[in-house]
Amino acid sequence: MTSRVAAGRFPGAGALTATGKLFALGLDIFVSIFQRPFQTKEFIEQCWFVSRVCILPAALVSISFGSVISLQLGSLIRQFGAQSFSGAASTLAVIQQAAPVICALLVAGAGGSAICADLGARTIREEIDAMEVLGINPIQRLVVPRVLAAMLVSSLLFGLVSIVGVAGGYYFNVVLQGVTPGAYVQGFSALSKPTDLVVGFVKALLFGLAAGVVAAYRGLNPKGGPKGVGDAVNEAVVITFVLLFAINVIVTAVYLNLVPPSKF
């Protein structure tokens, strides 16, 4: 009754409550990571499942992303007579922005939806309640391996997408737009830094963490039986997409303010 009154007086109370529970689940997951025994078999199975459904789409999408970014930036830079910077612009755009976002979208859309559906089905079948009655921590047993698998696969996919995207950008800039290979490589080596690769890797880890935590939260809290599980999957994907773009803006802003740009 009290929660209904509060929700009536404060329209945003439900969203704030859900946000608090989401962060509380994230804290529980962090604490449960260090509990033993660690579910190694479950972790390996989840890594294999998420990577299996994400590797091929990630490679295909990264080619299109790399080509579009390279063609657009190459055409724009050519108008200013700075073709030598096309390699740096396209490569940094792929590594810092496109690759982490592609990883997050695929991990959230394929792996996260599967995680949410699995946990939601277990919840409505009261398996989670049965585990708690038996003294088994469902967070440590089921959620932690899935979240860690999402983080690991996202970080590994970042490397794959970066390589494929940069190779595709090189092909389209050099072959189709006439940029010399030496100018392409020189521009990239002059303006790029190792921290550019690090920030992309950090983004991929954070995106994988967000996808895993949101999928686990919605899977553990479905509403309305089997139909609620389907609704929870849709909500998990949408919430993850919104959250990853917010994380991307924050991390990018912090990085650009803390790390000075390279001078050509």
N, C-alpha and C positions, 0 to 999 in steps of 0.2 A: 504494500500500500504506500509506504514511504517513497519507494522508487518511482511509483506512478505519479505521485504528487510532484516529486522533484522533476520528473520528465515533463510534466505539464507546465510547471513554472519556468523551467529552463529548457528550451527546445534543443539545445546542444548538449544536454546532459548525457544522452545515450551515446553520442559520438565520443565524448570525453571519457566515459566509462570504458567503452571499447578500446580506446587508445591506451588507457591505463592498464587494462588487462593484457593488451598486446605487449607493452613494455615489461609487465610483470612476467609474462611467459618468456620473453627474451632473457630476463635475468635468471629465471629458473633453468633455462637451457644452458646458460653460461656456467652456472654452478654445477649442473649435472654432468658437464663435460669432464670434470675432474673426478667424478665418482667412478668407482670400480665395482664390477668388471665392465670394461668397455666392450660394446657390442660390435666386435670386429667383423664378424660374418655379415651382420645386417648392414654395416657401413659399406663393405665391398659390394654387396648386392645392389644397394641403392646407387653407388657410384656407377656401376656397370649399367643399370637401367637408365639413369639420367643421361649418361654419356651416349648410350646407344640411340636414344631418341633425339639427341641434339646435335651430334657431330655432323651428319650430312646436311641438315638444314642450315647449320651455322656456316659451313663452307660455301654453300650455294648463295646464301644471303650476303656473305662478306664480299663475294665477287661483284655482285650488283652494287653494293654500297661503295666499294672501292672505286669502281668504274664511274659511278655517278659523281662522286666527290672529285675525282681526278679530272673528269671532263669539265665539270662546272668551274672548279678553281683554275684549271689550266686555261679555259676560255677567258675568264675574268682577268687573270694575271697577264695574259698575252696583250690585252688592251692597254696595259700600262708598260709594256715592253720589259717585263721582268720574268721571262720564261725560266730563268735559272732558279727562281724561288718556287716553282711548281712542285718540285719533289718534296721540299720541306713542308709546304702548305698541305698537300694531299696526305703525306705520310703522317704528319702530326695530327691531322684531323681524324685519320683512321685509328691511330693508336690511342689518342686521348679521349675521343668521343664515340666514334662508330663501333669499335670493337667491344668496349665494355657494355654499351647499350644493346648490341646484338646478343651478347651473352646473356644479359639480364632478361631480355624479351623471350628468348628461347627457353632458358631455364625456368622462368616463371610460367610461360605458356604451356610447355610440355611437361617438365619435371614437377613444377609446383602444383599444377592441376592434378597430376597423378598422386602426389603426396596428400593433397587435400582430400581427394576422393577416397583414398585408402583409409586415412584416419577418420574421415566422416563415416564411412561404412562401419568401421570398428566401433565408433561411438554409438551409433543408433542400434547396433547389435549388442550394446552394453558390454563389449569386451574391455573397454577402458575401465569401467566401473568394477568389473570382475578382477582385473589386474590390481587395482587399488585395494580391493578386499583381501586379495592374497598377499598384500604387502610388496607388490612389484611397482616400482615407480615408472609410469608410462612415459614420462618425459625422458628419463634416462634410457629406457629400453627401446622406445620407438622414435621419439622426436629428434634426439641428439644425433643419431646416425644419419637421419634424412637431412637435417640442416647442414651438418658437416659435409655430406656428399654434395649438396647443392653448392656450397662454397668452393669445394675442391674442383668440381667439374666446371664451374663458372670461371675459375682462375685458369684452368687448363685450356678451356675453349678460347679464352682471351688470347693466348699465345697462337692458337691455330688461326683465329680470325685475323689477328694482326698480320701474320705471315701471308695469308691468302689475300687480304685486302691490299697490303703494300705491293705484292707481286702484281695484282690486277691493276693497281694505280700506275705502276711502272710501265706496264704494257700499254695502257691507254695513253699515257702522257708521251712516251717515247715513240711508239709505233704510229699512233693515230694523230698526234698533235705535233710531231716533229721536234720534240725536245731532245737534245743530245744526251746520251747516257751519262757523260761526264758531268754536265751541268746539273742533271737531276740528282746524282749522288753527291756532288759537291754542295748543293744547296741544302740537302737534308743533313749532311754531316756538319755543316757550319751552324745551323740553327737548332738542331736537336740536342737534347741532353739526356743522360741516363735517368734523370728524375721524370722525364716524360713517360718512359716505360713503367716506372714505379707507380706513378699516379694512376695509370691505366690499370695496372694490376690491383691496386688498392680499390679502385672503383669496382672491378669485377668481383672482388671478395665481398665488398659491402652489398653489392647487388644480389649476390648469391645468398648472403645472410638474410637480407630483407625478404627475398622470395621464399626461403625456407621457413622463416618465422611466421610470416603472414599465412602461408599455406597450412602450417601446423595449427595456428590459432583458429582459423576458420574451420579446419577439419575437426578440431576438438570441440567446437561450439556450433554444430549445425542446428537448424530449427525446422520442425515440421516433417520429420521422418525422411524417407528417401528423396522426396522432392527438395527438402532442405539441403541435402548433400549437394545436389546439382546447383542450387542457388549459391551455396557456400563456395563451390569451385569457381563460379563466375565472379563472385565478389572478391575472392582471393586474387584472381588474375588482374582485375581492375584496380584493386587497392595496391597491388605490387607495382603496376605500371605507373600509377601516380606517385608512389613513394620513391621509385627509382629515379624519376625525373627530378624530384626534390633533392634527393641525395646527390645527383649529378651536378645540380646547380651549386649546392653548398661546397662540395669537394673542389669543383672547378674554380669557384671564387676564392676559396682559401689558398689553393695552389698558385693561382696567378698573382695573389697578393704577397705570398711568402717567398716564392721562387722568382728571382729576377730573370727577365727574358735574355736570350742570347743575342749578341750583337754580331752582325755579319761583317 
